[in-house]
Amino acid sequence: MSASEINCKIEDFNLTKIERVSAHSHIRGLGLNAETLEPLESSEGMVGQLKARKAIGLVSRMAKEGSIAGRVVLLSGQPGTGKTAIAMGMAQSLGNDTPFTSISGSEIFSLDMSKTEALKQALRKSIAVRIKEESEIIEGEVVDVQVDRPASGTGNKIGKLTIKTTEMETVYDLGQKMIDCILKEKVQAGDIITIDKASGKISKLGRSFTRARDYDAVAADTKFFQCPEGEIQKRKEVVHTVSLHEIDVINSRTQGFLALFSGDTGEIKNEIRDQINAKILEWKEEGKADIVPGVLFIDEVHMLDIECFSFLNRAIEDQLAPIVVMASNRGMTKIRGTNYISAHGLPLDLLDRLLIIQTVPYDDKEIRSILKIRCDEEDVELSEDALLLLTKIGTQTSLRYAIQLITASNLAALIKKKNKVDI
């Protein structure tokens, strides 16, 4: 087949943008009223489970305020009753600033590290440290840049940089390092720049509005700013947010940054963690840092064994502990690693520390609403009769099974050249 024939064949199809659709990609939040935390019947991708959503909304608000670190919540209910969806909604509602780590109970049984180390790393990934740093910066509009090279061609370059704000103008003599930075950043007259005095780092913010009518060829993403006001030299507070686990890895070896990127963190000594904890608590006392306790979500928690549970009992009462949200779909079952039978497969001393939130099976109306949302998410059109049949399948089997049938039936309809899925 020739290239032109292949192109014709491709053009016959209506090409659409293919996006990765995951099992919970329709969840945008918990669907609660922001002030009263009252759950809405269907909002932000969440349907039903009103009591469970309201309860987890309270936990979410406490997490944002950092007031209940070291608490444990258990989401218990039958498979397909929205436990993971509620946890995902909680992650969305917390925002980007509050860390959320999600692991599965069987994930920690690795050959690379011990179970307790895997749990410890997951707990420390769920705690962020906001480090405040004051730095002196020079900010203004570049009036002129002069770089002179010696006539002989050897020796150091010398240069001058003229910067102005609305109130003042200053000329700076440039050293070799600054000249190299300016040439690398391609700084020219009309740019608005900031220079960090401590590191000498130059950042180009954009162009000045006074130069907006210049006939220079500027990139499409060039931003224009007003000339900065006030003094050229300013003090600026910079906030860096890092997780405790990232600090552990960086301090545990000489090439800590590379270990972060490769994921090969290995076991981290307790002495290093103790030193880091002491330093962070010291910074907190001095007002240099804030601790942001996040959320660790452990799905299929009954898969953990007795050793993990005894470690968690101690870990959640630590001074630096996140909120732990667990999910389990078991009733009375054996605690893994023992012959004892207990509720949810958890030991009694851990059950006493839990706030238990139950999820209930969805009714026909709720299953229909969820299937409708999933059809929109997966870009599938179902006829009214087909949706009724799929709802019936969902009530007889499970919601998960009904959702699996949406895309499969859509592909079958496309093969038969139908644009709508029918019975």
VEXDREN-2710 file (C-alpha; in Angstrom, 1 decimal):
% VEXDREN-2710
k/r/px/py/pz
1/MET/0.0/0.0/0.0
2/SER/1.4/3.4/-1.0
3/ALA/1.9/6.3/1.4
4/SER/-1.0/8.3/-0.2
5/GLU/-3.4/5.4/0.2
6/ILE/-2.4/5.1/3.9
7/ASN/-3.1/8.8/4.4
8/CYS/-6.5/8.5/2.7
9/LYS/-7.3/5.6/5.0
10/ILE/-6.3/7.7/8.1
11/GLU/-8.4/10.6/6.9
12/ASP/-11.5/8.3/6.7
13/PHE/-11.4/8.0/10.5
14/ASN/-12.6/10.9/12.7
15/LEU/-9.4/11.4/14.7
16/THR/-10.1/12.4/18.3
17/LYS/-7.6/13.3/21.0
18/ILE/-7.0/10.2/23.1
19/GLU/-6.6/10.9/26.8
20/ARG/-5.6/8.4/29.5
21/VAL/-8.8/7.7/31.5
22/SER/-8.3/6.0/34.8
23/ALA/-10.8/4.4/37.2
24/HIS/-11.2/7.5/39.3
25/SER/-10.3/10.3/36.8
26/HIS/-13.9/11.7/37.1
27/ILE/-13.3/12.5/40.8
28/ARG/-12.7/16.2/41.3
29/GLY/-13.3/16.5/45.0
30/LEU/-15.6/15.4/47.9
31/GLY/-18.7/17.3/46.6
32/LEU/-19.3/19.1/49.9
33/ASN/-20.6/22.6/50.7
34/ALA/-17.5/24.6/51.4
35/GLU/-18.8/26.2/54.6
36/THR/-21.2/23.7/56.2
37/LEU/-19.5/20.5/54.9
38/GLU/-23.0/19.2/53.9
39/PRO/-22.7/16.7/51.1
40/LEU/-24.5/17.4/47.8
41/GLU/-26.3/14.4/46.2
42/SER/-24.1/14.5/43.0
43/SER/-21.1/16.9/42.8
44/GLU/-17.5/16.9/41.7
45/GLY/-17.9/13.3/40.4
46/MET/-19.1/12.0/43.7
47/VAL/-22.5/10.4/44.1
48/GLY/-24.3/9.1/47.2
49/GLN/-22.3/8.0/50.4
50/LEU/-23.5/11.2/52.0
51/LYS/-22.6/10.2/55.6
52/ALA/-19.2/8.9/54.7
53/ARG/-18.4/12.0/52.6
54/LYS/-19.4/14.4/55.4
55/ALA/-17.3/12.4/57.9
56/ILE/-14.2/12.4/55.6
57/GLY/-14.8/16.1/54.9
58/LEU/-14.4/16.8/58.6
59/VAL/-11.1/14.8/58.6
60/SER/-10.0/16.7/55.5
61/ARG/-10.7/20.1/57.2
62/MET/-8.7/19.0/60.3
63/ALA/-5.8/17.9/58.0
64/LYS/-5.8/21.3/56.3
65/GLU/-5.6/23.0/59.7
66/GLY/-2.9/20.6/60.8
67/SER/-4.8/19.9/64.0
68/ILE/-5.1/16.1/64.1
69/ALA/-1.8/14.7/63.0
70/GLY/-1.3/11.1/64.1
71/ARG/-5.0/10.1/63.9
72/VAL/-6.2/7.0/62.1
73/VAL/-9.4/6.7/60.0
74/LEU/-10.7/3.4/58.6
75/LEU/-13.0/3.4/55.6
76/SER/-14.8/0.0/55.7
77/GLY/-17.4/-1.3/53.3
78/GLN/-18.1/-3.9/50.6
79/PRO/-16.0/-3.9/47.4
80/GLY/-17.3/-1.2/44.9
81/THR/-18.8/1.1/47.5
82/GLY/-16.5/4.0/46.7
83/LYS/-13.7/3.8/49.4
84/THR/-10.9/4.6/47.1
85/ALA/-13.0/7.2/45.3
86/ILE/-13.6/9.0/48.7
87/ALA/-9.8/8.9/49.4
88/MET/-9.1/10.3/45.9
89/GLY/-11.8/13.0/46.5
90/MET/-10.1/13.8/49.8
91/ALA/-6.7/14.2/48.0
92/GLN/-8.2/16.6/45.5
93/SER/-10.0/18.7/48.3
94/LEU/-6.7/19.1/50.3
95/GLY/-5.1/21.1/47.5
96/ASN/-1.5/20.9/46.3
97/ASP/0.0/22.2/49.5
98/THR/-1.0/19.3/51.7
99/PRO/0.9/16.1/50.9
100/PHE/-1.2/13.0/50.0
101/THR/0.5/9.6/49.6
102/SER/-1.4/6.5/48.4
103/ILE/-0.1/3.0/48.9
104/SER/-1.6/-0.5/48.8
105/GLY/-1.3/-2.9/51.8
106/SER/0.7/-5.5/49.7
107/GLU/3.0/-2.8/48.2
108/ILE/5.3/-2.9/51.3
109/PHE/6.4/-6.5/50.9
110/SER/9.5/-5.8/48.8
111/LEU/12.8/-7.6/48.6
112/ASP/14.7/-4.3/48.5
113/MET/13.9/-3.1/52.0
114/SER/12.2/-4.1/55.2
115/LYS/8.4/-3.7/55.8
116/THR/8.9/-1.2/58.5
117/GLU/11.3/0.9/56.4
118/ALA/8.7/1.0/53.5
119/LEU/6.0/2.1/55.9
120/LYS/8.3/4.7/57.5
121/GLN/9.2/6.1/54.1
122/ALA/5.5/6.3/53.2
123/LEU/4.7/8.1/56.5
124/ARG/7.5/10.6/56.0
125/LYS/6.4/11.3/52.4
126/SER/3.1/12.4/53.8
127/ILE/4.6/15.2/55.9
128/ALA/5.7/18.4/54.3
129/VAL/8.0/21.1/55.7
130/ARG/7.5/24.7/54.6
131/ILE/10.9/26.3/55.0
132/LYS/10.9/30.1/55.0
133/GLU/13.9/31.9/53.7
134/GLU/14.6/35.6/53.5
135/SER/16.8/36.7/50.7
136/GLU/18.1/40.1/49.4
137/ILE/17.3/40.7/45.8
138/ILE/17.9/43.4/43.2
139/GLU/14.9/43.9/41.0
140/GLY/14.4/46.4/38.2
141/GLU/14.3/47.3/34.5
142/VAL/17.6/47.0/32.6
143/VAL/18.5/50.3/31.1
144/ASP/21.8/49.3/29.6
145/VAL/24.3/46.4/29.6
146/GLN/27.9/47.0/28.6
147/VAL/30.4/44.1/28.4
148/ASP/34.0/45.1/27.3
149/ARG/36.5/42.5/26.2
150/PRO/40.3/43.4/26.4
151/ALA/41.7/44.4/23.0
152/SER/44.4/41.7/23.4
153/GLY/41.8/39.0/23.6
154/THR/43.2/37.7/26.8
155/GLY/42.3/38.6/30.4
156/ASN/39.0/39.1/32.2
157/LYS/36.0/40.8/30.7
158/ILE/34.7/43.9/32.4
159/GLY/31.1/45.2/32.4
160/LYS/28.5/47.6/33.7
161/LEU/24.8/47.0/34.3
162/THR/22.4/49.9/34.7
163/ILE/19.1/49.1/36.4
164/LYS/16.2/51.4/37.3
165/THR/12.8/51.4/39.1
166/THR/10.2/54.1/39.0
167/GLU/12.1/55.9/41.8
168/MET/15.8/55.3/41.3
169/GLU/18.5/54.2/38.9
170/THR/21.8/52.5/39.8
171/VAL/24.9/51.4/37.8
172/TYR/26.6/48.1/39.0
173/ASP/30.1/47.0/38.1
174/LEU/30.1/43.4/37.0
175/GLY/32.5/40.6/37.8
176/GLN/33.4/37.7/35.6
177/LYS/30.7/35.4/37.1
178/MET/27.9/37.9/36.7
179/ILE/29.0/38.7/33.1
180/ASP/28.8/35.0/32.3
181/CYS/25.3/34.8/33.8
182/ILE/24.1/37.8/31.9
183/LEU/25.4/36.5/28.6
184/LYS/23.9/33.0/29.3
185/GLU/20.4/34.6/30.1
186/LYS/20.7/36.9/27.1
187/VAL/19.8/39.9/29.2
188/GLN/19.3/43.1/27.2
189/ALA/17.9/46.6/27.6
190/GLY/14.2/46.6/28.4
191/ASP/14.2/43.3/30.3
192/ILE/12.9/43.2/33.9
193/ILE/15.2/41.0/35.9
194/THR/15.8/39.9/39.5
195/ILE/19.3/39.1/40.9
196/ASP/19.6/37.0/44.1
197/LYS/22.5/38.7/46.0
198/ALA/23.5/35.6/47.9
199/SER/23.8/33.2/44.9
200/GLY/24.1/35.7/42.0
201/LYS/21.3/33.9/40.2
202/ILE/19.7/36.1/37.5
203/SER/16.0/35.5/36.6
204/LYS/14.3/37.2/33.6
205/LEU/10.7/38.0/34.5
206/GLY/9.8/39.5/31.1
207/ARG/9.9/42.7/29.1
208/SER/9.0/46.2/30.2
209/PHE/5.7/47.7/28.9
210/THR/7.7/50.7/27.6
211/ARG/9.3/48.3/25.1
212/ALA/6.1/46.7/24.0
213/ARG/6.0/48.7/20.8
214/ASP/9.6/47.9/19.9
215/TYR/10.0/46.1/16.5
216/ASP/12.0/43.3/18.1
217/ALA/11.0/39.8/17.3
218/VAL/9.8/38.5/20.6
219/ALA/8.6/35.0/21.4
220/ALA/4.8/34.3/21.7
221/ASP/5.1/33.5/25.4
222/THR/7.0/36.8/26.3
223/LYS/5.3/38.5/29.3
224/PHE/5.2/42.3/29.7
225/PHE/5.5/43.9/33.1
226/GLN/5.3/47.4/34.5
227/CYS/8.6/48.9/35.6
228/PRO/9.1/47.9/39.3
229/GLU/8.3/50.5/42.0
230/GLY/10.3/51.5/45.1
231/GLU/13.9/50.7/45.8
232/ILE/16.1/48.5/43.7
233/GLN/17.4/46.3/46.6
234/LYS/14.6/44.5/48.4
235/ARG/14.2/41.8/51.0
236/LYS/12.0/38.9/49.8
237/GLU/10.6/35.9/51.6
238/VAL/10.9/32.7/49.7
239/VAL/9.0/29.5/50.8
240/HIS/10.3/26.1/49.8
241/THR/8.0/23.0/50.5
242/VAL/9.7/19.6/50.7
243/SER/8.6/16.3/52.3
244/LEU/10.5/14.8/55.2
245/HIS/11.4/11.8/53.1
246/GLU/13.1/14.0/50.5
247/ILE/15.2/15.6/53.3
248/ASP/16.0/12.1/54.6
249/VAL/17.3/10.9/51.2
250/ILE/19.3/14.0/50.5
251/ASN/21.0/13.8/53.9
252/SER/21.5/10.0/53.9
253/ARG/24.2/9.8/51.1
254/THR/26.6/12.0/49.2
255/GLN/24.6/11.9/46.0
256/GLY/21.2/12.3/47.7
257/PHE/19.7/14.3/44.8
258/LEU/20.5/11.5/42.3
259/ALA/18.9/8.9/44.6
260/LEU/15.7/11.0/44.7
261/PHE/15.5/10.9/40.9
262/SER/16.4/7.2/40.5
263/GLY/14.1/6.1/43.3
264/ASP/16.9/3.9/44.8
265/THR/16.7/5.3/48.3
266/GLY/17.5/2.1/50.2
267/GLU/17.3/1.8/54.0
268/ILE/17.8/5.1/55.9
269/LYS/19.4/5.1/59.4
270/ASN/17.3/6.1/62.4
271/GLU/20.2/8.4/63.6
272/ILE/19.9/10.5/60.5
273/ARG/16.1/10.8/60.9
274/ASP/16.5/11.8/64.6
275/GLN/18.9/14.5/63.7
276/ILE/16.6/15.8/60.9
277/ASN/13.6/15.8/63.3
278/ALA/15.5/17.7/65.9
279/LYS/16.7/20.3/63.4
280/ILE/13.1/20.8/61.9
281/LEU/11.6/21.1/65.4
282/GLU/14.3/23.7/66.2
283/TRP/13.5/25.6/63.0
284/LYS/9.8/25.4/63.9
285/GLU/10.5/27.0/67.4
286/GLU/12.5/29.8/65.7
287/GLY/9.7/30.4/63.1
288/LYS/11.9/29.4/60.1
289/ALA/9.7/26.4/59.2
290/ASP/6.2/25.1/59.4
291/ILE/5.3/21.4/59.5
292/VAL/2.3/20.4/57.3
293/PRO/1.0/17.0/58.3
294/GLY/-0.6/15.4/55.2
295/VAL/-2.5/12.2/54.6
296/LEU/-1.2/8.6/54.1
297/PHE/-3.9/6.4/52.4
298/ILE/-3.3/2.6/52.9
299/ASP/-5.7/0.6/50.6
300/GLU/-6.4/-3.1/51.4
301/VAL/-5.0/-2.6/54.9
302/HIS/-5.9/-6.2/55.9
303/MET/-3.0/-7.3/53.7
304/LEU/-0.5/-5.9/56.3
305/ASP/0.8/-8.4/58.9
306/ILE/1.0/-8.2/62.7
307/GLU/4.6/-6.8/62.6
308/CYS/3.4/-3.9/60.4
309/PHE/0.4/-3.2/62.8
310/SER/2.7/-3.1/65.9
311/PHE/5.0/-0.7/64.1
312/LEU/2.0/1.5/63.1
313/ASN/0.8/1.6/66.7
314/ARG/4.0/3.3/67.7
315/ALA/4.6/5.4/64.5
316/ILE/1.2/7.1/64.6
317/GLU/1.8/8.5/68.1
318/ASP/5.1/10.1/67.0
319/GLN/5.5/13.9/67.2
320/LEU/5.9/14.0/63.4
321/ALA/3.1/11.8/62.1
322/PRO/0.5/12.3/59.3
323/ILE/-3.2/11.4/59.3
324/VAL/-3.5/7.8/58.3
325/VAL/-6.6/6.8/56.2
326/MET/-7.0/3.0/55.8
327/ALA/-9.5/1.1/53.6
328/SER/-10.7/-2.5/54.1
329/ASN/-13.5/-4.6/52.5
330/ARG/-13.2/-7.5/55.0
331/GLY/-15.5/-8.2/57.9
332/MET/-14.3/-10.7/60.6
333/THR/-11.1/-12.2/59.3
334/LYS/-7.7/-13.5/60.5
335/ILE/-5.0/-11.0/61.4
336/ARG/-2.3/-11.8/58.9
337/GLY/0.6/-13.6/60.6
338/THR/-1.5/-14.9/63.5
339/ASN/-4.5/-17.3/64.1
340/TYR/-6.6/-14.6/65.8
341/ILE/-9.8/-13.5/64.1
342/SER/-10.7/-9.8/64.4
343/ALA/-12.9/-7.2/62.8
344/HIS/-11.4/-5.9/59.4
345/GLY/-8.3/-8.1/60.1
346/LEU/-6.9/-5.5/62.4
347/PRO/-5.6/-6.1/66.0
348/LEU/-7.8/-4.8/68.9
349/ASP/-5.2/-2.2/70.1
350/LEU/-5.1/-0.6/66.6
351/LEU/-9.0/-0.8/66.3
352/ASP/-9.2/1.3/69.5
353/ARG/-7.2/4.0/67.8
354/LEU/-9.4/4.2/64.7
355/LEU/-12.2/6.4/63.7
356/ILE/-14.4/4.1/61.6
357/ILE/-16.4/5.5/58.6
358/GLN/-18.6/3.0/56.9
359/THR/-19.6/3.0/53.2
360/VAL/-22.9/1.4/52.1
361/PRO/-23.9/-0.3/48.8
362/TYR/-25.2/2.1/46.1
363/ASP/-28.9/2.0/45.2
364/ASP/-30.2/1.8/41.6
365/LYS/-30.5/5.6/41.2
366/GLU/-26.9/6.2/42.4
367/ILE/-25.5/3.5/40.2
368/ARG/-27.3/5.0/37.2
369/SER/-25.8/8.5/38.1
370/ILE/-22.3/7.1/38.4
371/LEU/-22.6/5.2/35.1
372/LYS/-23.8/8.3/33.4
373/ILE/-20.7/10.3/34.8
374/ARG/-18.4/7.5/33.6
375/CYS/-19.9/7.5/30.1
376/ASP/-19.2/11.2/29.9
377/GLU/-15.7/10.7/31.1
378/GLU/-15.0/7.8/28.7
379/ASP/-16.8/9.7/25.8
380/VAL/-19.3/7.0/25.3
381/GLU/-23.0/7.6/24.3
382/LEU/-25.5/5.0/25.7
383/SER/-29.1/4.7/24.7
384/GLU/-31.7/5.0/27.6
385/ASP/-32.5/1.3/27.4
386/ALA/-28.8/0.4/27.4
387/LEU/-28.2/2.5/30.5
388/LEU/-31.1/0.8/32.3
389/LEU/-29.7/-2.6/31.4
390/LEU/-26.2/-1.6/32.6
391/THR/-27.7/-0.3/35.9
392/LYS/-29.4/-3.6/36.4
393/ILE/-26.1/-5.4/35.7
394/GLY/-24.5/-3.1/38.3
395/THR/-27.0/-3.9/41.0
396/GLN/-26.9/-7.7/40.4
397/THR/-23.1/-7.9/40.2
398/SER/-21.0/-4.9/41.2
399/LEU/-20.5/-1.3/40.1
400/ARG/-16.9/-2.1/39.1
401/TYR/-18.1/-4.8/36.7
402/ALA/-20.7/-2.5/35.1
403/ILE/-18.1/0.3/34.5
404/GLN/-15.7/-2.2/32.8
405/LEU/-18.5/-2.9/30.2
406/ILE/-18.8/0.7/29.1
407/THR/-15.7/0.9/26.8
408/ALA/-15.9/-2.7/25.7
409/SER/-19.5/-2.2/24.5
410/ASN/-18.5/1.1/22.8
411/LEU/-15.8/-0.7/20.8
412/ALA/-18.3/-3.4/19.8
413/ALA/-20.7/-0.6/18.6
414/LEU/-18.0/1.1/16.6
415/ILE/-17.2/-2.2/14.8
416/LYS/-20.9/-2.4/13.9
417/LYS/-20.6/1.3/12.7
418/LYS/-23.0/2.5/15.3
419/ASN/-22.4/5.9/17.1
420/LYS/-24.5/4.9/20.1
421/VAL/-24.4/1.9/22.4
422/ASP/-27.7/0.1/22.6
423/ILE/-28.9/-3.2/24.2
END
